[in-house]
Amino acid sequence: MTLSSLDPVRLTEALLFQSSGPVSRTTLVRALGEDVEIAQILSEVTRRTKGMGFEPVAVGNGWMFRTAPDLAESLRAVLEKPPERLPRAVLEVLLLIAALQPVTRPEIESFRDAVLPQKTLTLLQEKGLIRSVGRKPVPGQPQLWATTETFLVNYGLRSLAELDALLEGLKGPL
């Protein structure tokens, strides 16, 4: 029995359930076959999981199951280990990297008008939220930083375009 001979909706559900991260379109096509309409299959998975405790969501470059939004807060109260929160200054640096990427440490420091401790970049890198994407071709060749797929997944973003829309909403009078 080949994967393509299985029910594509059930197979998609199993892939989303089994995967530890987003399942890419490429993976779905590889599992389901070239002739299957991925959007239609995902629409059916969404319909079948409506009202359940989880739902498929588009994050990063793929789809994954997430807890239904109306249950998420209640579940946080009973989880043994609450998710680790980043300090405000670290979140500020992460947001700057996401908004300005690729960006160098001196550029971040200039924007913040404050020194950026190396431990902040190290923490973000250890958490898999940022990565080095090369060096800027200027004197000193500082490292360039950008966010990762893990950043998109952790913050529930399908792409950086959603971050741009969020930032646009924050602009204006405070």
Secondary structure, DSSP 8 states (H G I E B T S, - for coil): --GGGS-HHHHHHHHHHH-SS-EEHHHHHHHH-TTS-HHHHHHHHHHHHTTSSEEEEEETTEEEEEE-HHHHHHHHHH-SS------HHHHHHHHHHHHH-SEEHHHHHHHHTS---HHHHHHHHHTTSEEEEEE-SSTT--EEEEE-HHHHHHTT-SSHHHHHHHHHHH-S--
